[in-house]
Amino acid sequence: MIENLLPNVDWDKMWEATLETLYMTAMATGFTFVIGLALGIVLFLTSPHQVWANKMVYWLTGAFVNIFRSIPFIILIILLIPFTKFLLDTIRGANAALPALIIGAAPFYARMVLIALREIDKGVIEAARSMGAKTSTIVWKVFLPESYPALLSGLTVTAIALVGYTAMAGIIGAGGLGTLAYLDGFQRDQKDVTLVSTIIILIIVFIIQWVGDGLTAKADKR
């Protein structure tokens, strides 16, 4: 029955493409969390009236974040083709998509981290400083625990955006559901392939949102 409704869908290829999409999303989300968190903390600590206040570092970090956050992802992929080729010696496949995915998403998440840190009660930070806590201690014992729900919520939004990025990366042969939907679905006019690819992407997004919302609610003690 299902073969009659979806005659062009190769389920083995669809499963392989789904795994590639999940791989790209998971790897990119992990690296984005680490890099974005570091950039966000640097932005916060070097901003005016903070412990590492430094106009030059703050401006340079902010410029990097703003520039790469503003470039449309499809253009960013094209701009990074030489860098990807140099780094991995190929521009095709799931791994070749990772540099663009990470560079595109990390600045986006960095801004979310900065917003989360700015929402921390200043009294809590001042209390830690008055007790002689080092900056590293404040980061690990105050910043991260106090902003944890917001960081999780921001990471959920970023992970969902990355699913969309992986689909766009499929246009240049990065693999995953995006490539399948474009090459088999669009170029060969197999609408059922495009439909199934889209439905699976939506399911992945809904699962990420559900898990993210659950973890955020559990972490939020207010």
N, C-alpha and C positions, 0 to 999 in steps of 0.2 A: 504493500500500500504506500509506504513512505517513498519507495523507489519511483513510483508513478508520479507522486507529487513533486519530488525533488530529483529528477532524472540525472542531472549533471553533477550532483554532489558526490565527491569521492570522500567517504568518511574517514579513511586512513589519512588522507592528506589534510582533512579538516582537523583531525585530532593532533596531527603533527604541528599544524599551524597554530593551534590553540596552545600547545605546550611551548612553542617558540614565543608566543605573545606573553604567556605567564612568566617565562624565563626573563625576557627583556624587561618586563614590568618589575619583577622582584629584584633583579640585579640593579636596575636603575634607581629604584626606590631606596634600596640600601645605601648606595653610594651618595644619592641625593640627600638622604637624612644626615649622613656624617658631614659632607661638605657644606650643605646648607646650614646645619647647626653651627658649625665652626664660623662660617661667614656672618651669621646672625649675631653670634656672641661677640665677635670682633667689632661689628657695627655698633652694638650696644655699649661695649666697654670703652670704645674710642670716641663715642659721641660726647658733646659738651656736658660738663658737670659730672662725668663719670670717672672712675678710678684711673683708666688709661686714656683719658681725653687727649686726642691727638688729631688736629684738623687735617693733616696730610693723609694719615692712614685712613681716617674716616672718609675723606673725600675719594681717595683711590678705591677703597672697598665699595663705597656707595656707587661710584661710577661704573665699576665692573658689574655690580648687581643690576643696576638700572639698564645698562646697555644690553646685556644678554637676556634680561627679562623682557625687553621690549622688542627684540627681533622675532618676527614670526617664525615658527618652528620649521616650516618647510624651506624657508630661506636659510635658516641656520644650518640645516642639513647640507645644503649645497655649499655654503661657505666653508663648512668643516670637512668637505670631501678630501682636500689635500692633507689635512691633519690626520684624518682617519686612515688614509692610504699610507702615510708615513708611519703611523703608530701600529697598524695591524696588517699592513701590506695587502689590504683588500677593502672594498667599500660595500661588499655584499655579505649577507648573513646576519644573524641575530647579534653577534658580538660587534660587528661593524656599526650597528645602530647605537651602541651604548655611549660612545663619547658625546654624540649629539644629544641623546636623551638626558644624560647627566648634566651637561653644560647648559642645556635648555631649562631644566627643572630646578637645579640647585639654587640659582639666584631667586627664583620664584619662592622657594621654600625659605630662603634666608630672610626675605621680607616678612614672612609669616612668623619666623622665629623672633625677629626684632619686635614685631607687634606684641607677641606673647610676653616677651621680657619687659616691655614697657608697662604692661598691665600688672606687674608684680607690685604688691604693696611696698612703698619706699621705706616704711617703718621696719619691715622685716629685714631689708638690706642694711639699713642703718644700725639695727640691733646687732647684726652679725659683725659689722665693721667695728662697732664699739667694744665688742668682745675680743677684738684683735684677730679675727679670722682673716686668713690670706685670701687673695683674689681667687686662687684655684679652689679653695674650700668653699667660698661663696658660690662659685659657679656650680660645683657638684652638690653642695648641701642646701643651697637656697634657690638659685636660678632654675635648675632642672626640675627639682621636686615641685616648686611652686607653679611652674608653667607647664607641667607635664600634660594636663588635659588639653591645653591649647596646642601644644606641640603635636600631640596625637591627632587632633582634629585637623591641623594644618597638613600633617603627613597624609591623612586620608584624602584630602582634596588634591594634594600633589600626586598621589598614586593614581587617582582617577584621571587626572590630566595626562599622566604618563601612558595610560592605556590608549588614550586618543593620539598621543604622539607616536606610539608604536604603529598605529594604523597609518598615519601619514608617512612614517618611515618606510612603509611597505611599497610606496611608489618608486623608491630607488632600489628596491630589491632587498630590503632588510630582512625579509621573511615574516612569518607570523600571519595573522588573519588579514592584515592590511594588504600584504602582497597577494594573498589568495583572492581577496575581494577585487583587487585591481586587475591582476593578470587574467585570472580565470573568469571572474565575474563581469568586470567592465569591458576589458578588451575583447573577450570572446563572446560577449553578450549572453552570459549565463546568469540570468537574474536570480535563480534559486541559490547559486553559490554566494552571491552578494548578500542575499537575504539571510541565509544561515550564518554567515560570517558576522553580520551585524547583530543578529540575535545573541550569538555567543559573546560578543564584545559587551553587549548590554548586560548579560548575566554576570560577567566578570565584574563590571562596574557596580552592579547591585550588591554583589557579595562583598566587594571591598568596602562599600559604603556601610553595609550592615555590620561587618566586623569592626570597622573603624568607629562607628557610632557606639557599639557595645563596649569597646575598650575605653573610649573617651568617657562614657557615662560611669563606668566602673572606677576610673581614675579620679573623677571629679568628686571630691568629698564634701563639697558645699551643700 
